[in-house]
Amino acid sequence: MPRRQMTPEDIPTIVVVEELDLSVDGRTAVVVRRSIKGNRYLGHLYAIDLGSGRAIPRPRQLTSGAIRDTKPRICPDGRTIAFVRTDPTDDDSVAAIGVMDLERPQRIRMARLGAHGAVGEIAWSPDGRRLAFTAEVDPPRFITGRTRSITRRGPAKGADADAPVARHITRADWRWDEEGHRDRWSHLFILETPAGQPRQVTAGDWGVADIAWHPDGHTIAFSSDRGPEPDRHPRPTIWAVDVDDSKAEPREVLAPGGWATSPAWSPDGAWIAAQGVLDEEPLDDISPGVMIGPANGSRPPRLLAPDLDRPVGNWPDTDLTGWFVHGRHGPFWAEGRRIVATISDRGRSHPWLFTIDREGTAVECRALTSTEGVTHSIAVGAETVAFLGTDGTRAMELMTVSVDDQPEAASGGTVRTRSALGSRWQRPFEMPEMQVVQAAGGGGPVDVWIASPAGARAKPLPAVVNVHGGPLGAWGPSPHIEVILLTAAGYRVILPNIRGSATYGRDWIRPQLGDWGGVDAADVHAAVDRVIELGLVDRERLGVMGLSYGGFMTNWLVGTTDRFKAAVSENGVTNQIASWANSDGGVEYDRATLLGDPFTKEGIDKLWRQSPLRNVSDVRTPLLMLQAEADLRCPAADNEQFFVALRHLGRTVEYVLYPDEYHVYASAGRPDRRIDRNRRIIDWFDRYLR
């Protein structure tokens, strides 16, 4: 069947295999397949028998219907699955825990959670008899006056019937993008049986995340920020609590100078591994790594690979991963003294293996794979590492590799693709052709990915420069959906990994700190010059776009150059002075990026120097501004300053607000809004570049 070009109206056909768990013996995987029906996202569980003997086993659907099932966790017995369920047709639906027998998935028991709010995480005890979970609890942090219970479902009766009298704010951490008001903390609970009543273990004016059972089945480690003023100086560390002692208080068990999250106990309980940073008050040029410390706290934690200079986790930008859930990147313990975690490098991310000796020192550190894509989530069972990952332009599928594979040179082990249900939606469509070239930048070679229409000849085409977010994002071989759509519309897309991009190490990030619109903008121009030099771009038909930091860079470039004929700025930054306090994490973000602060004239001058609003009078490029109305990361109020100024200057500018949407609505927002957003982008560039 001949393939056709994808359009924004095809977005509802996209599915994503986005979550994963693996049985202890490594023979069974359970994944979540997210799909779109009507204008809602559904999530269903599928089991994949990795021991079936088939190269690509036939997946077995476990759940169905108008539901959204997430966070599957396979019991150590290998037969029982716990998961979190919500009702996508009810905006007030509270997540609940379901438990099923893998062989009889139609028999689902829903746990009785009582007066507890949304479930965040779940984890089986080592003996498989109990479940730990986190859930939002009363009392509310800031709410005063009458308000609805956290378990109430359904719309309010009458205008603002359930709205509180007020929120009495005493801390600066009362809001967060995608959450809105952080009215309640999540705390730790134990569920002895699905039919039983949950027992609350922790309480207080702090939250619990990243729960992990100790092998003894009595202790749980978690990450929490319990510093004296965590809203002013955020620093999560690792704590542990005896869940069977009603009087036990959590104790800090891993406390680096910087921060730590995602704890994992070694199989013998002697060590704790985690993600984190050792340096106090770290800047953004310090990559988080895998750290380890003795469980008894006898000495401070240390990094397993202090010279790696690459971040743990999946840092490249691609929404082929869905962007709905945060991937699980480890550390995870394999058999023996081996640890697996995702590491990002030069626009790709892979599972890595770290082997330690009896003293906790790494004696081996290597990538397990070398695929041309990204790793979104990993799980470990016996000697098998299962992971969800892209492969070039192919959307995510389940893949496996053995920790016992011996790599040849730096090529990694043998990777097997074990599913086809995540990328099947791509079959009717042409995918872009991806290539990477290098541009001569002021700080050294700049990797520039070029996405071209399938089968396009090496001739000049209209082109769009797309600047990634972060700025600690990075482009790679797996494109965004918007890149697929732009190439389908006949554009080349230029994707530069300018200074500030993560996955290239500290020396590539450091020059951009405190110099937004400086070395980074110079690298954008160098990338454009290189692609023009290759004869691939029509210099008279150049556009530029970006979201978040990419929105900042778009706003900056249109005020400092006239080389672009059209621009699309999305959820960007225009006034750094305003966003310092108006962004949900602006204060800490600005500290770590050396952007400045409003406490001195020098700090104010620094913020203003890096603000596109200061150049607004020089903007001549037609600009389309897209904004998520509920965005707390880059609030609408900031970007409206740019729009209002351009209107009063009589410049060509349009402003589109998307109600109820957060920062990454472009990838995870309501489907009709995603369609509208991409259609507007293509139409805008068609208007000015064709």
C-alpha positions as CSV (number, residue, x, y, z in Angstrom):
1,M,0.0,0.0,0.0
2,P,1.5,3.4,-1.0
3,R,2.3,5.7,1.9
4,R,0.9,9.2,2.2
5,Q,2.0,12.4,3.9
6,M,0.8,12.8,7.5
7,T,-1.4,15.9,8.3
8,P,-2.5,17.4,11.7
9,E,-5.9,15.7,11.3
10,D,-4.1,12.3,11.6
11,I,-3.0,13.0,15.2
12,P,-5.9,10.9,16.6
13,T,-4.4,7.8,15.0
14,I,-1.2,8.1,17.1
15,V,-0.8,5.5,19.8
16,V,2.1,5.3,22.3
17,V,3.5,2.3,24.2
18,E,4.5,4.4,27.2
19,E,4.9,2.4,30.4
20,L,6.6,-0.9,31.3
21,D,7.2,-3.5,34.0
22,L,9.0,-6.8,33.8
23,S,8.6,-9.9,35.9
24,V,11.4,-11.0,38.3
25,D,12.4,-13.9,36.0
26,G,12.5,-11.6,33.0
27,R,9.9,-13.7,31.0
28,T,6.8,-11.5,31.1
29,A,6.5,-7.8,30.3
30,V,3.4,-5.7,30.8
31,V,3.1,-2.4,28.9
32,V,0.6,0.4,28.6
33,R,-0.7,1.3,25.2
34,R,-2.2,4.8,25.1
35,S,-4.7,5.6,22.3
36,I,-7.2,8.4,21.4
37,K,-10.9,7.8,21.2
38,G,-13.1,10.8,20.4
39,N,-11.3,13.6,22.3
40,R,-10.0,11.5,25.2
41,Y,-6.9,9.5,25.9
42,L,-7.4,5.8,26.9
43,G,-4.8,3.5,28.4
44,H,-4.9,-0.3,28.3
45,L,-2.6,-3.0,29.6
46,Y,-1.0,-5.6,27.4
47,A,1.1,-8.6,28.5
48,I,4.0,-9.8,26.3
49,D,5.5,-13.3,26.8
50,L,9.2,-12.9,26.2
51,G,9.7,-16.6,26.7
52,S,7.3,-17.7,24.0
53,G,10.1,-18.4,21.5
54,R,8.7,-15.8,19.0
55,A,10.9,-13.0,17.9
56,I,8.0,-10.6,18.3
57,P,5.5,-12.3,20.6
58,R,1.8,-11.6,20.1
59,P,0.7,-9.2,22.8
60,R,-2.3,-10.2,24.9
61,Q,-4.7,-7.3,25.8
62,L,-5.5,-7.4,29.5
63,T,-7.9,-4.4,29.9
64,S,-10.2,-2.6,27.6
65,G,-13.0,0.0,27.5
66,A,-13.3,3.7,28.3
67,I,-10.6,3.7,31.0
68,R,-7.1,4.9,31.5
69,D,-4.9,2.2,33.2
70,T,-1.3,3.2,34.1
71,K,1.6,2.2,36.3
72,P,1.5,-1.6,35.9
73,R,3.5,-3.4,38.5
74,I,4.0,-7.2,38.3
75,C,4.0,-9.0,41.6
76,P,7.1,-11.1,42.5
77,D,4.9,-14.2,42.1
78,G,4.8,-13.4,38.4
79,R,1.0,-13.9,38.2
80,T,-0.5,-10.8,39.8
81,I,-0.6,-7.3,38.4
82,A,-1.4,-4.1,40.2
83,F,-2.1,-0.9,38.3
84,V,-3.7,2.6,38.7
85,R,-7.0,3.3,37.0
86,T,-8.8,6.6,36.2
87,D,-11.9,7.4,34.3
88,P,-11.0,9.7,31.3
89,T,-14.6,10.7,30.8
90,D,-14.7,12.2,34.3
91,D,-12.5,15.2,34.9
92,D,-12.9,14.7,38.7
93,S,-12.1,11.0,38.6
94,V,-9.7,10.0,41.5
95,A,-7.1,7.4,40.6
96,A,-7.7,4.0,42.2
97,I,-5.6,0.8,42.5
98,G,-6.7,-2.3,40.6
99,V,-5.3,-5.9,41.1
100,M,-5.7,-8.7,38.5
101,D,-4.6,-12.3,37.9
102,L,-2.5,-12.4,34.7
103,E,-4.3,-15.5,33.6
104,R,-7.7,-14.2,34.5
105,P,-7.5,-10.5,33.7
106,Q,-11.3,-10.1,33.5
107,R,-11.4,-10.5,37.3
108,I,-10.2,-7.2,38.6
109,R,-10.4,-6.2,42.3
110,M,-10.4,-2.5,43.0
111,A,-8.8,-1.7,46.3
112,R,-10.8,0.3,48.8
113,L,-8.8,3.5,49.4
114,G,-11.3,5.3,51.6
115,A,-10.8,9.0,52.1
116,H,-7.6,9.2,50.2
117,G,-6.9,11.3,47.1
118,A,-5.1,10.6,43.8
119,V,-2.7,7.6,43.8
120,G,0.7,8.5,42.6
121,E,2.9,5.3,42.8
122,I,2.5,1.7,43.7
123,A,5.1,-1.0,44.6
124,W,4.8,-4.7,45.7
125,S,6.6,-5.9,48.8
126,P,9.3,-8.5,48.1
127,D,7.1,-11.3,49.3
128,G,4.3,-10.2,47.1
129,R,1.8,-10.0,49.9
130,R,1.4,-6.2,50.4
131,L,1.3,-3.1,48.3
132,A,2.8,0.3,49.1
133,F,1.4,3.3,47.5
134,T,1.4,7.1,47.7
135,A,-1.7,9.2,47.7
136,E,-2.8,12.8,48.4
137,V,-4.1,13.3,51.9
138,D,-5.7,15.9,54.1
139,P,-5.3,18.3,55.7
140,P,-5.0,20.8,52.9
141,R,-1.9,22.9,52.9
142,F,-3.3,26.4,52.2
143,I,-7.1,26.1,51.8
144,T,-9.3,28.0,54.2
145,G,-13.0,27.7,54.4
146,R,-15.4,25.1,53.0
147,T,-14.1,23.0,50.1
148,R,-14.9,19.6,48.6
149,S,-13.5,16.4,49.9
150,I,-10.6,14.9,48.0
151,T,-12.7,11.9,47.2
152,R,-15.7,13.7,45.7
153,R,-16.4,13.0,42.1
154,G,-18.5,14.8,39.6
155,P,-19.0,18.5,38.7
156,A,-19.7,21.2,41.3
157,K,-23.4,22.0,41.9
158,G,-23.8,25.7,41.2
159,A,-21.2,28.3,40.4
160,D,-18.1,27.8,42.5
161,A,-20.0,25.6,44.9
162,D,-16.8,23.8,45.9
163,A,-14.4,26.6,45.7
164,P,-12.5,27.4,48.9
165,V,-13.0,30.7,50.7
166,A,-9.3,31.4,50.2
167,R,-5.8,30.0,49.9
168,H,-3.6,31.3,52.6
169,I,-0.1,31.1,51.0
170,T,2.9,30.9,53.3
171,R,5.4,29.1,51.1
172,A,6.6,29.7,47.5
173,D,5.8,26.1,46.4
174,W,2.0,26.3,46.2
175,R,1.8,25.7,42.4
176,W,3.4,23.4,39.8
177,D,2.8,23.1,36.1
178,E,0.5,20.2,35.2
179,E,-0.7,20.0,38.9
180,G,-2.0,23.5,39.4
181,H,-2.4,24.4,43.1
182,R,-0.5,21.9,45.3
183,D,-3.1,21.8,47.9
184,R,-2.2,18.5,49.5
185,W,0.9,16.4,50.0
186,S,1.2,12.8,48.9
187,H,2.2,10.4,51.7
188,L,3.0,6.7,52.0
189,F,0.3,4.0,52.6
190,I,0.4,0.2,53.0
191,L,-2.4,-2.0,51.7
192,E,-2.2,-5.5,53.3
193,T,-4.8,-7.0,50.9
194,P,-6.8,-5.5,48.0
195,A,-10.0,-5.9,50.1
196,G,-8.4,-4.3,53.2
197,Q,-8.2,-0.8,54.4
198,P,-5.0,1.1,53.7
199,R,-2.8,2.2,56.5
200,Q,-1.1,5.6,56.4
201,V,2.6,5.4,57.3
202,T,3.9,8.9,56.9
203,A,2.4,12.4,57.6
204,G,3.6,15.9,57.8
205,D,4.2,19.1,55.8
206,W,6.3,17.4,53.2
207,G,5.7,14.8,50.4
208,V,6.7,11.3,49.5
209,A,7.9,10.1,46.1
210,D,10.0,7.3,44.5
211,I,9.0,4.5,46.9
212,A,11.2,1.4,47.0
213,W,11.0,-1.7,49.3
214,H,14.0,-3.0,51.2
215,P,14.6,-6.7,50.6
216,D,13.6,-7.4,54.2
217,G,10.0,-6.4,53.4
218,H,9.7,-4.1,56.4
219,T,11.4,-0.9,55.3
220,I,10.6,1.5,52.4
221,A,13.0,4.2,51.0
222,F,11.6,7.3,49.4
223,S,12.7,10.7,48.2
224,S,11.5,13.8,50.1
225,D,12.5,17.4,50.6
226,R,12.5,17.9,54.4
227,G,14.9,20.8,54.6
228,P,14.2,23.8,56.9
229,E,12.9,25.9,53.9
230,P,12.4,23.6,50.9
231,D,10.5,26.2,48.9
232,R,13.5,28.5,49.1
233,H,16.2,25.9,48.9
234,P,14.9,22.7,47.2
235,R,17.0,19.7,48.0
236,P,15.3,16.2,48.0
237,T,17.2,13.4,49.6
238,I,16.6,9.8,50.4
239,W,14.7,8.7,53.5
240,A,13.6,5.3,54.9
241,V,10.9,4.2,57.3
242,D,10.0,1.0,59.1
243,V,6.4,0.4,57.8
244,D,5.6,-2.1,60.5
245,D,6.5,0.1,63.5
246,S,3.7,2.6,64.1
247,K,6.0,4.8,66.1
248,A,8.9,4.8,63.7
249,E,10.0,8.1,62.2
250,P,11.6,8.4,58.8
251,R,15.4,8.6,58.9
252,E,17.7,10.1,56.2
253,V,19.8,7.4,54.6
254,L,21.3,9.1,51.5
255,A,22.2,12.8,51.8
256,P,24.5,14.2,49.1
257,G,25.5,17.8,49.1
258,G,23.2,18.4,46.2
259,W,20.1,16.2,45.8
260,A,19.0,12.6,45.3
261,T,15.9,10.8,44.0
262,S,14.8,7.4,42.7
263,P,16.3,5.1,45.4
264,A,17.0,1.4,44.9
265,W,18.2,-1.1,47.5
266,S,20.8,-3.7,46.5
267,P,19.6,-7.3,46.6
268,D,21.4,-7.9,49.9
269,G,20.2,-4.5,51.4
270,A,23.8,-3.3,51.9
271,W,23.7,-0.4,49.4
272,I,21.4,2.3,48.2
273,A,21.7,3.6,44.7
274,A,20.0,6.7,43.4
275,Q,20.0,9.5,40.9
276,G,21.5,12.8,42.0
277,V,24.2,15.4,42.3
278,L,26.9,15.5,44.9
279,D,27.7,19.3,44.6
280,E,26.1,21.8,46.9
281,E,24.0,24.4,45.1
282,P,24.7,22.8,41.7
283,L,24.4,24.8,38.4
284,D,22.8,23.4,35.3
285,D,26.2,22.3,33.9
286,I,26.5,19.6,36.5
287,S,24.9,16.4,35.0
288,P,23.0,14.2,37.5
289,G,24.6,10.8,37.8
290,V,24.1,7.4,39.5
291,M,25.3,7.6,43.1
292,I,25.7,4.9,45.7
293,G,26.1,4.8,49.4
294,P,26.1,2.2,52.2
295,A,22.6,1.6,53.6
296,N,23.8,2.1,57.2
297,G,25.0,5.6,56.3
298,S,28.6,4.9,57.4
299,R,30.0,7.1,54.7
300,P,28.7,9.7,52.3
301,P,27.4,8.7,48.8
302,R,29.7,8.8,45.8
303,L,29.1,8.8,42.0
304,L,29.7,5.5,40.3
305,A,31.2,7.1,37.2
306,P,32.4,10.6,38.3
307,D,34.1,11.3,35.0
308,L,31.2,10.2,32.7
309,D,29.9,13.8,32.4
310,R,26.6,12.6,30.9
311,P,23.2,12.9,32.6
312,V,21.2,10.0,33.9
313,G,17.7,9.8,32.4
314,N,16.3,10.5,28.9
315,W,17.1,14.1,28.0
316,P,16.7,14.3,24.2
317,D,13.6,16.0,22.8
318,T,11.1,13.8,21.0
319,D,7.4,13.4,21.6
320,L,7.4,10.0,19.9
321,T,7.6,9.0,23.6
322,G,4.2,10.5,24.3
323,W,5.3,13.0,27.0
324,F,2.4,11.8,29.2
325,V,4.4,10.0,31.8
326,H,7.8,10.3,33.3
327,G,9.9,7.3,32.3
328,R,11.5,5.0,34.8
329,H,15.3,5.3,34.3
330,G,16.7,3.6,37.3
331,P,18.9,2.9,38.9
332,F,17.8,-0.7,39.0
333,W,19.7,-3.6,40.5
334,A,20.3,-6.7,38.3
335,E,21.6,-10.0,39.6
336,G,24.9,-9.7,41.6
337,R,26.4,-6.3,42.1
338,R,25.2,-4.8,38.8
339,I,23.2,-1.6,38.3
340,V,21.3,-0.5,35.2
341,A,20.3,3.1,34.4
342,T,19.5,5.3,31.4
343,I,22.3,7.6,30.3
344,S,21.9,10.3,27.6
345,D,24.7,11.0,25.1
346,R,24.8,13.3,22.0
347,G,21.0,13.3,21.4
348,R,20.5,9.6,22.2
349,S,19.8,7.7,25.4
350,H,20.6,4.1,26.2
351,P,20.5,1.6,29.1
352,W,24.0,1.5,30.8
353,L,25.5,-1.2,33.0
354,F,27.5,-0.4,36.1
355,T,29.2,-3.2,38.1
356,I,30.5,-2.5,41.6
357,D,33.0,-4.4,43.8
358,R,32.5,-5.2,47.5
359,E,33.6,-1.7,48.4
360,G,30.9,-0.1,46.2
361,T,33.4,1.1,43.6
362,A,32.5,0.8,39.9
363,V,34.7,-1.7,38.1
364,E,32.7,-1.6,34.9
365,C,30.7,1.2,33.1
366,R,29.4,0.7,29.6
367,A,26.4,1.2,27.3
368,L,24.3,-1.9,26.8
369,T,22.9,-0.7,23.5
370,S,23.8,1.6,20.6
371,T,20.5,2.2,18.9
372,E,19.8,5.4,17.0
373,G,17.0,6.5,19.3
374,V,16.0,7.2,22.9
375,T,15.2,5.0,25.9
376,H,12.1,6.2,27.6
377,S,11.7,3.6,30.4
378,I,13.6,0.5,31.6
379,A,12.9,-2.5,33.8
380,V,15.1,-5.3,34.9
381,G,14.4,-9.0,35.5
382,A,17.1,-11.6,36.1
383,E,19.7,-11.0,33.3
384,T,17.2,-9.2,31.0
385,V,16.9,-5.5,30.6
386,A,13.6,-4.5,28.9
387,F,13.1,-1.0,27.7
388,L,10.7,1.2,25.7
389,G,12.6,3.0,23.0
390,T,12.5,4.6,19.6
391,D,14.7,3.5,16.7
392,G,15.3,6.5,14.4
393,T,12.0,7.7,13.2
394,R,10.2,4.6,14.4
395,A,7.9,5.2,17.4
396,M,8.5,3.4,20.7
397,E,8.4,-0.4,21.0
398,L,9.4,-2.9,23.7
399,M,13.0,-4.0,23.3
400,T,15.3,-6.2,25.3
401,V,19.0,-6.8,25.8
402,S,20.9,-9.0,28.2
403,V,23.2,-7.6,30.9
404,D,25.5,-10.6,30.1
405,D,26.0,-9.6,26.4
406,Q,29.7,-8.9,25.8
407,P,29.9,-5.8,23.6
408,E,32.2,-5.6,20.6
409,A,34.1,-2.4,20.9
410,A,31.5,0.3,21.7
411,S,28.6,-1.2,19.8
412,G,26.7,-2.5,22.8
413,G,24.9,-5.8,23.1
414,T,22.3,-7.5,20.9
415,V,19.0,-5.6,21.0
416,R,15.8,-7.4,20.1
417,T,12.6,-5.6,19.3
418,R,9.8,-7.5,21.0
419,S,6.6,-5.6,20.0
420,A,4.9,-3.9,17.1
421,L,1.9,-2.4,18.7
422,G,3.5,1.0,19.3
423,S,4.6,2.0,15.8
424,R,1.9,0.4,13.7
425,W,0.1,3.7,13.4
426,Q,3.0,5.0,11.3
427,R,2.6,2.5,8.5
428,P,0.3,4.6,6.3
429,F,2.6,7.6,6.5
430,E,5.9,8.8,5.0
431,M,8.4,9.5,7.8
432,P,11.1,12.2,7.4
433,E,14.6,11.4,6.4
434,M,17.0,12.3,9.2
435,Q,20.7,13.2,8.8
436,V,23.2,14.9,11.1
437,V,25.9,17.4,10.0
438,Q,28.2,19.6,11.9
439,A,28.4,23.4,11.8
440,A,31.5,25.4,12.7
441,G,30.3,27.2,15.9
442,G,32.2,29.6,18.1
443,G,32.6,27.0,20.8
444,G,33.4,24.0,18.5
445,P,31.4,21.8,16.1
446,V,27.6,22.1,16.5
447,D,25.6,18.9,15.7
448,V,22.7,19.9,13.4
449,W,20.0,17.4,12.6
450,I,18.2,17.9,9.3
451,A,14.8,16.4,8.8
452,S,13.8,16.3,5.1
453,P,10.7,15.2,3.3
454,A,10.9,11.5,2.3
455,G,12.6,11.2,-1.1
456,A,13.4,14.9,-1.3
457,R,16.3,15.7,-3.6
458,A,19.3,17.7,-2.4
459,K,18.0,21.0,-3.5
460,P,17.0,24.2,-1.7
461,L,13.7,23.9,0.1
462,P,11.8,26.3,2.4
463,A,13.0,25.5,5.9
464,V,12.1,26.0,9.5
465,V,14.6,26.2,12.3
466,N,13.2,24.4,15.4
467,V,15.0,25.3,18.7
468,H,14.6,22.7,21.4
469,G,13.4,23.4,25.0
470,G,15.3,23.4,28.2
471,P,17.8,24.7,27.2
472,L,19.0,21.3,28.5
473,G,17.1,19.4,25.8
474,A,18.8,18.0,22.7
475,W,17.7,16.9,19.3
476,G,18.5,13.5,17.9
477,P,17.5,10.9,15.3
478,S,13.9,10.6,16.7
479,P,11.9,13.6,15.7
480,H,8.9,15.4,17.2
481,I,5.4,14.9,15.7
482,E,5.6,18.6,14.6
483,V,8.8,17.8,12.6
484,I,7.0,14.9,10.9
485,L,4.1,17.2,10.0
486,L,6.4,20.0,8.7
487,T,8.4,17.7,6.5
488,A,5.1,16.2,5.2
489,A,4.1,19.7,4.3
490,G,7.3,20.1,2.2
491,Y,9.7,21.8,4.6
492,R,13.1,20.9,5.7
493,V,13.5,21.3,9.5
494,I,16.8,22.4,11.0
495,L,17.4,21.0,14.5
496,P,20.6,22.4,16.1
497,N,22.1,21.2,19.4
498,I,23.4,24.6,20.3
499,R,25.5,25.4,23.4
500,G,23.4,24.7,26.4
501,S,22.1,21.4,25.0
502,A,22.5,18.6,27.5
503,T,24.0,15.2,26.6
504,Y,27.2,16.9,25.4
505,G,28.9,17.5,28.8
506,R,29.7,20.3,31.1
507,D,31.9,22.2,28.7
508,W,29.1,22.5,26.2
509,I,26.6,23.8,28.7
510,R,28.7,26.2,30.8
511,P,29.2,29.0,28.2
512,Q,25.5,29.4,27.8
513,L,24.7,29.9,31.5
514,G,23.8,33.5,32.1
515,D,24.2,34.3,28.4
516,W,20.8,33.6,26.9
517,G,20.7,35.1,23.5
518,G,24.5,35.1,23.2
519,V,26.5,32.0,22.3
520,D,23.3,30.0,21.8
521,A,21.9,32.5,19.2
522,A,25.3,32.5,17.5
523,D,25.1,28.7,17.2
524,V,21.7,28.9,15.7
525,H,23.0,31.2,13.0
526,A,26.0,28.9,12.4
527,A,23.7,26.0,12.0
528,V,21.6,27.9,9.4
529,D,24.7,29.0,7.5
530,R,25.9,25.4,7.3
531,V,22.7,24.0,5.9
532,I,22.5,26.9,3.4
533,E,26.1,26.1,2.4
534,L,25.1,22.5,1.7
535,G,22.5,23.8,-0.8
536,L,19.5,22.3,1.2
537,V,17.7,25.5,2.2
538,D,16.4,28.5,0.3
539,R,17.8,31.4,2.3
540,E,14.8,33.6,1.3
541,R,12.3,31.2,2.7
542,L,13.5,30.6,6.3
543,G,11.3,30.3,9.4
544,V,12.0,29.7,13.0
545,M,10.0,28.2,15.9
546,G,10.3,26.8,19.4
547,L,8.6,26.0,22.6
548,S,9.6,27.0,26.2
549,Y,13.3,27.9,25.9
550,G,12.8,27.4,22.2
551,G,10.1,30.0,22.5
552,F,12.5,32.4,24.2
553,M,15.0,31.9,21.4
554,T,12.4,32.5,18.8
555,N,11.4,35.8,20.5
556,W,15.0,36.7,20.8
557,L,16.0,36.0,17.2
558,V,13.1,38.0,15.7
559,G,14.2,41.0,17.7
560,T,17.9,40.7,16.7
561,T,17.9,39.6,13.1
562,D,15.7,39.9,10.0
563,R,16.9,36.7,8.3
564,F,13.7,34.8,9.2
565,K,10.5,35.5,7.2
566,A,8.1,34.0,9.7
567,A,8.2,32.8,13.3
568,V,6.2,30.7,15.7
569,S,6.8,31.3,19.4
570,E,5.2,28.9,21.9
571,N,5.0,29.1,25.7
572,G,8.2,31.1,25.6
573,V,9.8,33.8,27.8
574,T,9.9,37.5,27.0
575,N,10.6,39.2,30.3
576,Q,13.1,37.4,32.6
577,I,12.4,39.9,35.4
578,A,8.7,38.9,35.4
579,S,9.3,35.2,34.9
580,W,11.8,35.0,37.9
581,A,8.8,35.0,40.2
582,N,5.8,34.2,37.9
583,S,7.2,30.8,36.8
584,D,6.5,27.9,39.1
585,G,10.2,27.1,39.5
586,G,11.6,30.3,38.3
587,V,13.7,31.3,41.4
588,E,15.7,28.0,41.6
589,Y,15.8,27.8,37.8
590,D,17.3,31.2,37.5
591,R,19.9,30.5,40.2
592,A,21.0,27.3,38.5
593,T,21.2,28.9,35.1
594,L,22.9,32.2,36.3
595,L,20.1,34.2,34.7
596,G,20.1,36.8,37.5
597,D,17.8,37.9,40.3
598,P,15.9,41.1,41.3
599,F,17.8,41.7,44.6
600,T,20.5,44.0,43.1
601,K,20.8,46.4,40.2
602,E,23.3,44.1,38.7
603,G,20.9,41.2,39.0
604,I,18.1,43.2,37.4
605,D,20.3,44.4,34.6
606,K,21.3,40.8,33.9
607,L,17.7,39.6,33.8
608,W,16.7,42.4,31.5
609,R,19.8,41.9,29.2
610,Q,18.5,38.4,28.5
611,S,14.9,39.4,27.9
612,P,13.5,39.5,24.4
613,L,11.1,42.3,25.4
614,R,14.0,44.7,25.4
615,N,14.3,44.2,21.7
616,V,10.6,44.3,20.8
617,S,10.9,47.6,18.9
618,D,13.2,45.9,16.4
619,V,10.8,43.0,15.6
620,R,9.8,43.0,11.9
621,T,9.2,39.3,11.4
622,P,5.5,38.1,11.3
623,L,5.1,36.3,14.6
624,L,2.5,33.7,15.7
625,M,2.4,33.3,19.5
626,L,0.8,30.1,20.8
627,Q,0.1,29.8,24.6
628,A,-1.3,27.3,27.0
629,E,-3.6,29.3,29.2
630,A,-2.9,27.2,32.4
631,D,0.9,27.1,31.8
632,L,2.6,27.7,35.1
633,R,6.1,27.2,33.7
634,C,6.0,30.0,31.2
635,P,2.9,31.9,32.1
636,A,0.6,33.6,29.7
637,A,1.1,36.9,31.5
638,D,4.8,37.0,30.4
639,N,4.1,36.3,26.7
640,E,1.2,38.7,26.6
641,Q,3.7,41.6,27.3
642,F,5.4,40.8,24.0
643,F,2.1,40.5,22.1
644,V,0.6,43.8,23.5
645,A,3.9,45.6,22.7
646,L,3.9,44.3,19.1
647,R,0.3,45.3,18.6
648,H,0.9,48.8,19.8
649,L,3.9,49.0,17.5
650,G,1.7,47.9,14.6
651,R,3.7,44.7,13.8
652,T,2.3,41.5,12.3
653,V,1.5,39.3,15.3
654,E,-1.3,36.9,16.3
655,Y,-1.8,35.3,19.7
656,V,-3.7,32.0,20.3
657,L,-4.7,30.8,23.8
658,Y,-5.5,27.2,24.5
659,P,-7.8,27.0,27.6
660,D,-7.0,24.6,30.5
661,E,-3.7,23.4,29.0
662,Y,-0.3,23.2,30.6
663,H,3.2,23.7,29.4
664,V,3.5,20.6,27.1
665,Y,0.0,20.6,25.7
666,A,1.6,20.4,22.2
667,S,2.4,16.8,22.9
668,A,0.0,15.8,25.7
669,G,-2.9,18.3,25.4
670,R,-6.5,17.6,24.3
671,P,-6.3,16.1,20.8
672,D,-8.4,18.7,19.1
673,R,-6.1,21.4,20.5
674,R,-3.1,19.5,19.2
675,I,-4.6,19.3,15.8
676,D,-5.5,23.1,15.8
677,R,-2.0,24.0,17.0
678,N,-0.2,22.1,14.3
679,R,-2.6,23.2,11.6
680,R,-1.9,26.9,12.6
681,I,1.8,26.4,12.5
682,I,1.8,24.9,9.0
683,D,-0.7,27.5,7.7
684,W,1.5,30.3,9.2
685,F,4.6,29.2,7.5
686,D,2.7,28.5,4.3
687,R,1.5,32.1,4.3
688,Y,5.0,33.6,4.6
689,L,7.4,31.0,3.2
690,R,5.6,29.7,0.1
